[in-house]
Amino acid sequence: MPEGGGRADASFQGRIHRIFLGPHGVRAGWRALNSIFLWIVFSAILTAALVAIPAIRSWTYTQNLLIMTPSLLFFGDGIAAVAVILAVLAMARWEQHSFWHYGLPLNRDSIKRLAQGLFLGLAMVSALMGLIAAAHGFSIQTQAPAGWDAARYGLFYALGFMMLAFFEEFSFRGYLQETLASEAGFWPAAVVLSILFAAIHLDNPGETAFGVMMAACFSLLAAFSLRRTGGIWLAIGMHLAWDWGLTYLYSVPDSGISAVGHLMKSSLHGSRWITGGPAGPEGSVFAFVVLAITAVAIHLLFPAKQKSL
């Protein structure tokens, strides 16, 4: 009896060991969950600290969360970006890695990759709106703000979307991608994270099935850019320029969210499959065409590095 019980205990302990520990220590899934938990904790602390300030608390009562403004981007995505930095700093210390290890290489190409991403993102969104306009689904009436107001909104939206792009790319294509890929492999991790990335868009007002699918495809494109360039700087630039271009430059809904302070008075009209319906151009069939063309461009511009034998 004691011997059999000992073997059962050893077998049980072995199963527990395999669930939580792998050849490289704590398994990737548990580390990923721990980072998400830390992000939630840090986000809650930062939000509570800011809302404790009377002026900010009063300001939050006046905000319509269904309408995007630069101040809402600063508040929400600023907190999210700082929280993910703190969470990854904690995880990096635990895992004995540099903070920059998770998709953020700091070298002479970093700024260049970010600039290339900005150019590529603007080209993508301009091509998308051009295709929709060619199909008689988009038109511009007049410029909305003028002079300093236009420049101010443009700058503030750029800064706000920089926070958003950094938060989402560093979360999904930075720490989580690096961590899950260490056990599951690069593309299995990228597919899982793309599904999760699309899922967080489900709560957006006006979001559609095509819009959610487009978010998943954009996530895979960002992962592809990470694979080819070795970092997320290109993806951050693309993400920033894409959101800024839709929201401010072309003044259309972005993931179903409308904004104030955009550059133009523009309108979408026509078939839903052309315009994207309530989701905006991200739900257009042309969005998938643009993503496919961009994938080819990344393939040609950033060839895969040949492994030495």
N, C-alpha and C positions, 0 to 999 in steps of 0.2 A: 504493500500500500504506500509507504513513504516514497519508494523509488518511482512508482507510477505518478504519484502526486508531484514529485520533483520534476519529472519529465514534462508534465502538463504545465507546471509553472514556468519552466524554461521555454516551452513552446509559446506560451502566452506572452512572456516577456520579449521573445524574439519577434513576434508579430507587432507588438507595440513599438519595438525598436525600428522595425522596417517602415512603420507608418510615419514615424516622426523623423527618423534619421536615415540618411543615405550615405554614399561613399564620400561625400564632401561636407558632412555635418548635417545640420537641420535642412530638411527637404525644401525645395524651392517654393512649393505651394504654401507651406506654413510661413516662410519668410515673406512671401507676397501678401498673405493675409495680415501678417503682423504690420507690414508697412501701411496697409490700408487702415488698420486700426489706429496706428499712430497719426495718420493724416486726419482721421475723424476727430481724434482727441485734440490735436493742435488747432484744427479749424474751429472747434467749439470754444477753445480757450481764447483764440484771437477774436472770434466774433463777440464773445461775452465781454472781453476787454474793451472793444470798440463801442459796443452798444451801451456800455456803462457810462460813456461820455454823453452828457445830456444833449448836446447839439447833434451828435450823430444819431442818438436814439430818436430824437424828434424828426430828423430827416428821414429815417426809415419808415415812419408812419405815413409819410407823404408820397412814397414811391409806388408806382404801378409796375409790378413785376412782369407784366405781360408786354411792356414797352421798354425797349433797350435804350439806355442812355450811357454816356461815358462814365458818369459817377457810379452807376450800378455795376459797370464792368470793373472799375477800380475797386469797389467794395467787395463784390463777390469773388471775382477772379484774382484780385490782389490777395485776399485772404487765402484762397485755394493755392496760389503759387507759393506764398510764404510757407504755408503748412506743408506742402510737398517737399520744399527745400529742407525744412526741419526734420521731416520724417526720413528723408533719404540720408541726411547727415547722421541721424541716429543709427540707421541700418548700416551705413558705410562703416561707422565706428565698430559696430558689432561684427560685421563681416570682414573687417580689416582691409577695406578697399578705400581708394581715393574717392571723394565725392564725384569727381569728373569721370570716373570709370564707367558710369552708367549712361553711356551715349553722348557724353559732353566732352569730347576731346578738345583740349586747349592747345592749339598750334597755329601756325601761320595761315592755315587754310580755313580756320573757323569763321572768321568774318567774311571771307570770300564765299563760303558755302551758304551763310545766312543771306548775303546779298544775291547770290544766284537763286536761292529759294524765293526771295521777294520778287525778283524779275519773273521767275517761272510761275509763281502764284498769280501775279497780275496778268500774265499772258493767258493763263488758264481761265480766269474769270472773264477776261475780255473776249476770249474766244467763245465762251459759253453764252455771254450776252449777245455777241455778234450773231451766233447761230439762231438764238431765239428771235432776235430782231429780224433776221433774214426770213424767218418763218412767220413774220407779222405778229409776233407775240410780245414785243417789248417796244416801248416808245418813250421818249423824253420830251416833256413839255417845256419846262423852264428850269433855271437854276433856283434852288431854294434859298439858303443863306447867301449873303454876299460879303465880299471884303474880309475883314478881320474875323467875323463870325464863321465864315466858311473855313478859313485857315485854322481857327481855334478848334472847331469840331473835328476837322481832319486830323490834327495833331493828337487830340485827346482820344479819338477812336483808335488811332494807330498805337498809342501807349496802352490803351485798354485791351486791344486785341493781342498785343505782345504778351501781356500777362496771361490771357486765355490760351494763346498758342503754346507758351512755355509750360503752363500747367498741364495741358492735355498731352502734349508731346513728351514731356519729361516723365509724366506718370505712365503713359501707355507704351511709348516707344523707348523710354529711358529705363527707369528702374525695373518696372514689371517685365518688360521684354527681355532685358539682360538676365533677370533672375529666373524666369520661367524657361528661357531658352537654354539655361545651363543644364537642365535635366531633360526637357521635352524636345529640344532642338529649335532652331530659329523659326521655321515656318509654322510648325504646329503651335508654338507660342503666339506667333503673329496672328494666326487665324482665330484662336481663342480670344485674344485681346481685341481683335477687330469686331467680333460679335459683342463683346462687352462695351466697346466704344460706341457701337450702333445703339445698344440698349439704353445708354444714358441719354440718347436723343429722343426717346419715346415720350418723355414728359414735356417736350417742347410744344407750345401751343401751335396748332395748325400743322404739326408734323404728319407726313404721309408714309406709306410703305416704301415708295420709291426714295423718299428722302432718307429713311433709315438705311435702306440698301446702299445708297450713295455714301453715307457716313462710313459704312463698313468697307466699301471699296476705297474710299479716301484713306482709311486706316491702313489697308494693305499697301496702297501706293506709298504712304509715308514709311511703312516698314521696308518696302523695296528700296527707297532712297537711303534708309539707314544701312541696309545690306551693302549697297554700292558705295556709299561714301564713308562708312565707318562711324557716323555720328548723326545726331538728330538736328543739326543746325539747318540743313537744307529743308527738312520737314517743318521746322519752326517758321522759317521764312515763307514757305508755301502756305502754311496754315494762316499766318498773320495776313498775308496779302489777299488770300481768298476771302476771309471774313471781312476785311476792310473794304475790299473791292465791292462785294455784294451790298454791305450795309451802308457804307458812306458814299463811295464813288458812283455806283450805279443805282443806289437808293432803292433796293428791293428787299423783301423779306429774306432773312438768313435763318435756315432751319425753322421756318415758320414764325420767326420773331421779327416784328417791325421795329423801327427805331425813330428817334427824333434827331434833328440836327444833321440830316443827310444832305448831300451836295445838290441833288437834283430833285425835281418833281417828276417822277417817272411812273409808268404804269405797266402792268402785265395784263395781257388780254388774249383770249383765244383758247384753244384746246388745252386741257389740263396736262396732257402728256408733253406739250411743248413748253408751257410756262412753269410747270411744277405745282400748279394749284396753290393751296394755302401754305405749302412748305416753301414756296419760292423756287427760284431756279435750281436749287439743289435737288428738287424732285423732278426735274425735267429729264427726259430721255437723252437730251444732248449732254447732260452732265456726265453720263457714262462714256459718251464718245470722247469728251475732253479728257477724262481720266485715262482712257486707253491710249490716246495720243501722247499724253504726258508720260505714261509708263514707257512708251517707245523712246521718247526723248531722253529720259533718264538712262535707259539702257544704252543709248548711243553716246550720251555725254559722259557717262561714268561707267566705263567698261569694267567688268568683273576682274579683280586681280587674280593673276595666274599663280597658283600655288607652286612653289619650287619643289622639285623632286629630291 
